[in-house]
Amino acid sequence: MSLTLTDQDKNTLRTAAYGAVSLLAAADATGSPHKVATQGSIALASATGPIGHVLAEKSKITGLDGRSVAELADRILPALTAAMALLKQQDTAEADAFRGTVLLALEAAATPHKGEPRPVLAEMTRKITAALDAA
């Protein structure tokens, strides 16, 4: 099965994926938010298949300009759920690929920290995973 995505669908996927990384970086305000954002974005840009093509498109991603972590979460967590629902309707394998790509990006984003992720990053990762699984 192949994906048939509108421009709005593609924007939803990019907003959700890059928003998850942005949300994790915002939650790491006392650590290395720039490293978190960089490593997570590199992981997303390295995705392959149909999801990789969508994430690699060069277009403005909207909704990533929250003034607080809470404001950003209010936009990104529902976008993650919407992206998964959209993909599950068309191709469950691509939904799984998207979920795996986002989780890999979060893991890569937390890598700059030695040992276990700090509690704030671990909790935000849990919230993002719950949003992915809510669809």
Summary of the structure (lengths in Angstrom):
residues: 135
radius of gyration: 13.8
end to end distance: 19.7
largest distance: 44.0
contacts: 436
relative contact order: 0.22
helix: 73%
strand: 0%
